[in-house]
Amino acid sequence: MVRYNGQRRFSQHATMIALMLAAALSGSVQAHADTGIHVVMNQATVLKLARPADTVVVGDPEIADAVVKDSRTVVLTGKGFGMTNIVIMDAEGGAIVDDQVLVSRSVANTVRVYRRAFVQTLSCSPFCETSQKTAAEKKSDAEIGGN
């Protein structure tokens, strides 16, 4: 009987942990969904529009840039780190897109090495080499690490 109770307690604890983990993961997915459009620095994403666009406005052009390919396609490129917004309107002035844009550093296949005040970013695919930095990355590293 004691053994059964121990297994039952273990099962209850495992169930509780699984439920807490599921709740935490669902919260993080929802929080990520609320950030709007995510663009990686120096990369572009294509926005397909439901109806033809007439006006495209980016809140801070130093963070993101928008190029109109055709009336229903806009290419959004991450230029600097941070958060801005994009508003795309039709000919009547109705909003087609009104969303936040988050531009962040790519973390895929990269390693950041911190040595006191020095920050080094390595691109590892498959061997690690010093990656090329844009002006925005150099500024960010200088603000974080002092170099």
VENRA-V350868 format. One record per residue. N is the residue number from 1. RES is the residue in three letters. PHI is phi in radians with two decimals (* if undefined). Layout:
BEGIN
n->N res->RES phi->PHI
n->N res->RES phi->PHI
END
This chain:
BEGIN
n->1 res->MET phi->*
n->2 res->VAL phi->-1.09
n->3 res->ARG phi->-1.08
n->4 res->TYR phi->-1.09
n->5 res->ASN phi->-1.10
n->6 res->GLY phi->-1.12
n->7 res->GLN phi->-1.16
n->8 res->ARG phi->-1.15
n->9 res->ARG phi->-1.09
n->10 res->PHE phi->-1.05
n->11 res->SER phi->-1.10
n->12 res->GLN phi->-1.15
n->13 res->HIS phi->-1.14
n->14 res->ALA phi->-1.09
n->15 res->THR phi->-1.11
n->16 res->MET phi->-1.10
n->17 res->ILE phi->-1.11
n->18 res->ALA phi->-1.09
n->19 res->LEU phi->-1.16
n->20 res->MET phi->-1.14
n->21 res->LEU phi->-1.11
n->22 res->ALA phi->-1.08
n->23 res->ALA phi->-1.13
n->24 res->ALA phi->-1.13
n->25 res->LEU phi->-1.17
n->26 res->SER phi->-1.16
n->27 res->GLY phi->-1.16
n->28 res->SER phi->-1.25
n->29 res->VAL phi->-1.16
n->30 res->GLN phi->-1.15
n->31 res->ALA phi->-1.10
n->32 res->HIS phi->-1.17
n->33 res->ALA phi->-1.16
n->34 res->ASP phi->-1.33
n->35 res->THR phi->-1.38
n->36 res->GLY phi->1.54
n->37 res->ILE phi->-1.62
n->38 res->HIS phi->-1.83
n->39 res->VAL phi->-2.19
n->40 res->VAL phi->-1.48
n->41 res->MET phi->-0.91
n->42 res->ASN phi->1.15
n->43 res->GLN phi->-2.22
n->44 res->ALA phi->-2.09
n->45 res->THR phi->-2.32
n->46 res->VAL phi->-1.70
n->47 res->LEU phi->-1.88
n->48 res->LYS phi->-1.62
n->49 res->LEU phi->-1.77
n->50 res->ALA phi->-1.26
n->51 res->ARG phi->-2.50
n->52 res->PRO phi->-1.07
n->53 res->ALA phi->-1.64
n->54 res->ASP phi->-2.04
n->55 res->THR phi->-2.33
n->56 res->VAL phi->-2.20
n->57 res->VAL phi->-2.23
n->58 res->VAL phi->-1.91
n->59 res->GLY phi->-1.00
n->60 res->ASP phi->-2.24
n->61 res->PRO phi->-1.17
n->62 res->GLU phi->-1.40
n->63 res->ILE phi->-1.66
n->64 res->ALA phi->-2.49
n->65 res->ASP phi->-2.24
n->66 res->ALA phi->-2.07
n->67 res->VAL phi->-2.16
n->68 res->VAL phi->-1.52
n->69 res->LYS phi->-1.42
n->70 res->ASP phi->-2.61
n->71 res->SER phi->-1.12
n->72 res->ARG phi->-2.04
n->73 res->THR phi->-2.36
n->74 res->VAL phi->-2.16
n->75 res->VAL phi->-1.83
n->76 res->LEU phi->-1.88
n->77 res->THR phi->-2.06
n->78 res->GLY phi->-1.38
n->79 res->LYS phi->-1.93
n->80 res->GLY phi->-2.56
n->81 res->PHE phi->-1.33
n->82 res->GLY phi->2.34
n->83 res->MET phi->-2.12
n->84 res->THR phi->-2.49
n->85 res->ASN phi->-2.42
n->86 res->ILE phi->-2.30
n->87 res->VAL phi->-2.20
n->88 res->ILE phi->-2.10
n->89 res->MET phi->-2.09
n->90 res->ASP phi->-1.51
n->91 res->ALA phi->-1.12
n->92 res->GLU phi->-1.51
n->93 res->GLY phi->1.59
n->94 res->GLY phi->-1.36
n->95 res->ALA phi->-1.32
n->96 res->ILE phi->-1.58
n->97 res->VAL phi->-2.32
n->98 res->ASP phi->-2.52
n->99 res->ASP phi->-2.50
n->100 res->GLN phi->-1.36
n->101 res->VAL phi->-2.15
n->102 res->LEU phi->-1.88
n->103 res->VAL phi->-1.94
n->104 res->SER phi->-2.38
n->105 res->ARG phi->-1.28
n->106 res->SER phi->-1.29
n->107 res->VAL phi->-1.86
n->108 res->ALA phi->-1.24
n->109 res->ASN phi->1.04
n->110 res->THR phi->-2.19
n->111 res->VAL phi->-2.33
n->112 res->ARG phi->-1.89
n->113 res->VAL phi->-1.93
n->114 res->TYR phi->-1.89
n->115 res->ARG phi->-2.14
n->116 res->ARG phi->0.93
n->117 res->ALA phi->-1.64
n->118 res->PHE phi->-1.75
n->119 res->VAL phi->-2.03
n->120 res->GLN phi->-2.18
n->121 res->THR phi->-1.85
n->122 res->LEU phi->-1.96
n->123 res->SER phi->-1.71
n->124 res->CYS phi->-2.04
n->125 res->SER phi->-2.66
n->126 res->PRO phi->-1.55
n->127 res->PHE phi->-1.73
n->128 res->CYS phi->-1.44
n->129 res->GLU phi->-2.40
n->130 res->THR phi->-1.09
n->131 res->SER phi->-1.53
n->132 res->GLN phi->-1.26
n->133 res->LYS phi->-1.96
n->134 res->THR phi->-1.43
n->135 res->ALA phi->-1.06
n->136 res->ALA phi->-1.15
n->137 res->GLU phi->-1.17
n->138 res->LYS phi->-1.09
n->139 res->LYS phi->-1.13
n->140 res->SER phi->-1.09
n->141 res->ASP phi->-1.10
n->142 res->ALA phi->-1.13
n->143 res->GLU phi->-1.22
n->144 res->ILE phi->-1.39
n->145 res->GLY phi->-1.90
n->146 res->GLY phi->1.47
n->147 res->ASN phi->-2.06
END
